[in-house]
Amino acid sequence: MNKKLTIIFAFIFILCSSFLFLPKEKPIIYLIGDSTVHNSDKEQWGWGSLLPEFFDSTKISISNQAMAGRSTRTFIKEGRWDRVLSTLKKGDFVLMQFGHNEGSKPDTSRAGYRGVLKGTGEDSVQLTWPNGNIETVHTYGWYIRKFVRDAKAKGATPIVLSMIPRNEFREGKVLRADKDYGKWAKEIADAEGVMFIDLNAITADKYDAWGAEKVKTFFPGDHTHTNHEGAEVNAASIVDGIKAEKKNPLNKYLLKS
């Protein structure tokens, strides 16, 4: 009998030990946003393609789910957010950066397809499409709040980012998003008790120091989309924002510099 019990206990010990030493699944940083996050990576680059250079890939993975031309509204409407949620798990992260494509008046025209209402409130407008479908369009803040709450419900950590600055200077200073989309993004982050990285301000401070002529070299073709060097500046700014907040759990996944 003792011999049998010994064998059973030994088997249980081996079984438990094998589970203890199974490799743990790495957390994933999901990136959602527009073309400034994910671009063609030819002449124009999104910062999401450069961000992995700053992280230890043996400890964490990065999944760039951003898509050119999308706003908060269309990212959800096209099912892209649902696809992220289908694989998002406890311990993952969601970095969200929107604001470049939200500005048009929301309607059923081609120009208004991406537009959202301004602000962070509960205002909404109903649109009736030619096929009879009814769409309720909300504020920018409403959509950011949805991303945050959905990610939390999955046990993931949402981090809200303000949009990167465009190459637009007035009187020697780059224009900032601190009166609209950057401001609203922070308001939602604060209200929901989640981390906020002021990517707009961090990069804008660098642009102001470098000046318009230097910054112009980052933008081939237009004032919104960066080249490789410009995308690397923005990725580094995100890392600056992570390092500035000691409680940000992403700190432990950064490569040591």
C-alpha positions as semicolon CSV with decimal commas, in nm:
position;residue;x (nm);y (nm);z (nm)
1;M;0,000;0,000;0,000
2;N;0,279;0,244;0,094
3;K;0,455;0,165;-0,230
4;K;0,138;0,245;-0,426
5;L;0,092;0,574;-0,243
6;T;0,455;0,664;-0,307
7;I;0,411;0,603;-0,680
8;I;0,088;0,807;-0,687
9;F;0,246;1,100;-0,501
10;A;0,551;1,085;-0,725
11;F;0,328;1,096;-1,033
12;I;0,134;1,395;-0,895
13;F;0,460;1,574;-0,813
14;I;0,596;1,519;-1,165
15;L;0,267;1,633;-1,319
16;C;0,254;1,951;-1,111
17;S;0,619;2,025;-1,179
18;S;0,565;1,997;-1,553
19;F;0,291;2,259;-1,536
20;L;0,512;2,490;-1,332
21;F;0,782;2,485;-1,597
22;L;0,554;2,528;-1,899
23;P;0,654;2,841;-2,092
24;K;0,420;3,129;-2,012
25;E;0,239;3,298;-2,298
26;K;0,390;3,638;-2,364
27;P;0,167;3,943;-2,320
28;I;0,083;4,136;-2,635
29;I;0,071;4,511;-2,693
30;Y;-0,210;4,577;-2,939
31;L;-0,184;4,905;-3,131
32;I;-0,501;5,062;-3,268
33;G;-0,518;5,383;-3,467
34;D;-0,475;5,528;-3,814
35;S;-0,202;5,567;-4,078
36;T;0,027;5,755;-3,839
37;V;0,048;5,426;-3,648
38;H;0,043;5,180;-3,940
39;N;0,141;5,285;-4,292
40;S;0,292;5,134;-4,606
41;D;0,644;5,138;-4,457
42;K;0,784;5,261;-4,786
43;E;0,815;5,637;-4,812
44;Q;0,572;5,691;-4,525
45;W;0,600;5,504;-4,197
46;G;0,377;5,467;-3,892
47;W;0,537;5,473;-3,548
48;G;0,388;5,130;-3,475
49;S;0,642;4,972;-3,709
50;L;0,933;5,121;-3,512
51;L;0,801;5,069;-3,160
52;P;0,919;4,702;-3,139
53;E;1,280;4,827;-3,159
54;F;1,245;4,956;-2,802
55;F;1,099;4,640;-2,643
56;D;1,242;4,304;-2,542
57;S;1,077;4,065;-2,787
58;T;1,159;3,767;-2,564
59;K;0,922;3,909;-2,302
60;I;0,645;4,081;-2,498
61;S;0,499;4,095;-2,851
62;I;0,352;4,387;-3,043
63;S;0,053;4,347;-3,275
64;N;-0,004;4,652;-3,494
65;Q;-0,376;4,649;-3,576
66;A;-0,398;5,015;-3,680
67;M;-0,523;5,088;-4,030
68;A;-0,473;5,385;-4,259
69;G;-0,769;5,616;-4,304
70;R;-0,963;5,501;-3,999
71;S;-1,123;5,709;-3,730
72;T;-1,248;5,586;-3,393
73;R;-1,589;5,547;-3,555
74;T;-1,485;5,348;-3,862
75;F;-1,236;5,134;-3,670
76;I;-1,534;5,001;-3,475
77;K;-1,784;5,011;-3,761
78;E;-1,565;4,795;-3,987
79;G;-1,525;4,526;-3,719
80;R;-1,156;4,592;-3,660
81;W;-1,203;4,646;-3,288
82;D;-1,406;4,326;-3,257
83;R;-1,117;4,137;-3,417
84;V;-0,878;4,276;-3,156
85;L;-1,121;4,184;-2,877
86;S;-1,151;3,828;-3,008
87;T;-0,787;3,758;-2,914
88;L;-0,727;4,017;-2,640
89;K;-0,658;3,847;-2,306
90;K;-0,577;3,923;-1,945
91;G;-0,229;4,073;-1,914
92;D;-0,229;4,228;-2,262
93;F;-0,208;4,600;-2,339
94;V;-0,394;4,827;-2,581
95;L;-0,229;5,149;-2,698
96;M;-0,480;5,371;-2,880
97;Q;-0,408;5,682;-3,085
98;F;-0,678;5,848;-3,292
99;G;-0,768;6,201;-3,397
100;H;-0,637;6,263;-3,747
101;N;-0,947;6,141;-3,931
102;E;-1,234;6,243;-3,703
103;G;-1,274;6,607;-3,806
104;S;-1,542;6,602;-4,077
105;K;-1,909;6,651;-4,001
106;P;-2,059;6,301;-3,959
107;D;-2,299;6,222;-4,241
108;T;-2,353;5,960;-4,513
109;S;-2,137;6,133;-4,773
110;R;-1,792;6,012;-4,863
111;A;-1,645;6,309;-4,678
112;G;-1,852;6,248;-4,364
113;Y;-1,811;5,871;-4,345
114;R;-1,533;5,897;-4,084
115;G;-1,647;6,202;-3,891
116;V;-1,748;6,200;-3,524
117;L;-1,904;6,455;-3,292
118;K;-1,662;6,675;-3,103
119;G;-1,594;6,644;-2,732
120;T;-1,637;6,369;-2,475
121;G;-2,007;6,384;-2,393
122;E;-2,298;6,152;-2,461
123;D;-2,429;6,351;-2,759
124;S;-2,516;6,147;-3,065
125;V;-2,671;6,183;-3,407
126;Q;-2,861;5,923;-3,611
127;L;-2,778;5,877;-3,977
128;T;-2,991;5,691;-4,230
129;W;-2,788;5,537;-4,511
130;P;-2,928;5,494;-4,865
131;N;-2,984;5,122;-4,800
132;G;-3,201;5,204;-4,499
133;N;-2,943;5,116;-4,233
134;I;-2,945;5,345;-3,933
135;E;-2,615;5,440;-3,769
136;T;-2,575;5,621;-3,439
137;V;-2,265;5,840;-3,437
138;H;-2,114;5,946;-3,104
139;T;-1,848;6,185;-2,978
140;Y;-1,475;6,122;-3,006
141;G;-1,462;6,070;-2,630
142;W;-1,745;5,817;-2,641
143;Y;-1,546;5,595;-2,878
144;I;-1,223;5,625;-2,676
145;R;-1,423;5,538;-2,363
146;K;-1,558;5,229;-2,537
147;F;-1,208;5,111;-2,629
148;V;-1,096;5,163;-2,270
149;R;-1,389;4,986;-2,108
150;D;-1,388;4,695;-2,352
151;A;-1,016;4,640;-2,293
152;K;-1,063;4,653;-1,917
153;A;-1,344;4,398;-1,940
154;K;-1,097;4,158;-2,104
155;G;-0,845;4,206;-1,822
156;A;-0,613;4,405;-2,049
157;T;-0,447;4,739;-1,970
158;P;-0,561;5,027;-2,194
159;I;-0,327;5,322;-2,244
160;V;-0,460;5,633;-2,419
161;L;-0,227;5,839;-2,640
162;S;-0,277;6,186;-2,784
163;M;-0,225;6,212;-3,160
164;I;0,114;6,295;-3,306
165;P;0,156;6,659;-3,411
166;R;0,133;6,755;-3,775
167;N;0,402;6,955;-3,952
168;E;0,222;7,286;-3,900
169;F;0,411;7,576;-3,745
170;R;0,280;7,916;-3,636
171;E;0,527;8,184;-3,523
172;G;0,803;7,930;-3,480
173;K;0,600;7,681;-3,274
174;V;0,429;7,363;-3,391
175;L;0,050;7,351;-3,354
176;R;-0,067;7,123;-3,073
177;A;-0,379;6,919;-3,005
178;D;-0,421;7,045;-2,649
179;K;-0,748;7,223;-2,724
180;D;-0,929;6,936;-2,894
181;Y;-0,841;6,570;-2,956
182;G;-0,540;6,561;-2,724
183;K;-0,740;6,733;-2,452
184;W;-1,038;6,500;-2,497
185;A;-0,817;6,189;-2,497
186;K;-0,668;6,294;-2,163
187;E;-1,010;6,373;-2,018
188;I;-1,131;6,021;-2,093
189;A;-0,812;5,862;-1,957
190;D;-0,845;6,061;-1,636
191;A;-1,217;5,989;-1,598
192;E;-1,163;5,615;-1,655
193;G;-0,857;5,597;-1,431
194;V;-0,620;5,470;-1,700
195;M;-0,274;5,580;-1,810
196;F;-0,229;5,861;-2,060
197;I;0,077;5,935;-2,271
198;D;0,077;6,287;-2,413
199;L;0,250;6,185;-2,733
200;N;0,142;6,511;-2,895
201;A;0,318;6,726;-2,634
202;I;0,628;6,508;-2,602
203;T;0,695;6,513;-2,976
204;A;0,587;6,877;-3,013
205;D;0,847;6,980;-2,755
206;K;1,112;6,810;-2,970
207;Y;0,980;6,978;-3,286
208;D;0,991;7,321;-3,123
209;A;1,351;7,264;-3,017
210;W;1,458;7,142;-3,362
211;G;1,270;7,405;-3,563
212;A;1,055;7,397;-3,877
213;E;1,335;7,327;-4,126
214;K;1,453;7,014;-3,946
215;V;1,100;6,888;-3,883
216;K;1,010;6,932;-4,252
217;T;1,256;6,652;-4,335
218;F;1,035;6,405;-4,145
219;F;0,730;6,465;-4,366
220;P;0,759;6,354;-4,729
221;G;0,461;6,464;-4,931
222;D;0,223;6,609;-4,670
223;H;0,201;6,751;-4,318
224;T;0,064;6,440;-4,145
225;H;0,260;6,129;-4,244
226;T;0,620;6,078;-4,136
227;N;0,910;5,899;-4,300
228;H;1,116;5,634;-4,117
229;E;1,312;5,891;-3,916
230;G;0,999;6,078;-3,812
231;A;0,823;5,756;-3,712
232;E;1,122;5,665;-3,499
233;V;1,098;6,002;-3,323
234;N;0,735;5,932;-3,236
235;A;0,806;5,577;-3,119
236;A;1,083;5,714;-2,897
237;S;0,838;5,973;-2,760
238;I;0,605;5,693;-2,653
239;V;0,894;5,530;-2,471
240;D;0,970;5,866;-2,308
241;G;0,611;5,876;-2,188
242;I;0,632;5,523;-2,050
243;K;0,955;5,597;-1,863
244;A;0,811;5,917;-1,717
245;E;0,544;5,715;-1,537
246;K;0,722;5,475;-1,304
247;K;0,399;5,286;-1,237
248;N;0,353;5,203;-1,604
249;P;0,395;4,823;-1,622
250;L;0,542;4,849;-1,973
251;N;0,866;4,975;-1,816
252;K;0,969;4,621;-1,732
253;Y;0,951;4,517;-2,099
254;L;1,167;4,796;-2,240
255;L;1,516;4,718;-2,365
256;K;1,784;4,852;-2,138
257;S;1,957;5,151;-2,292
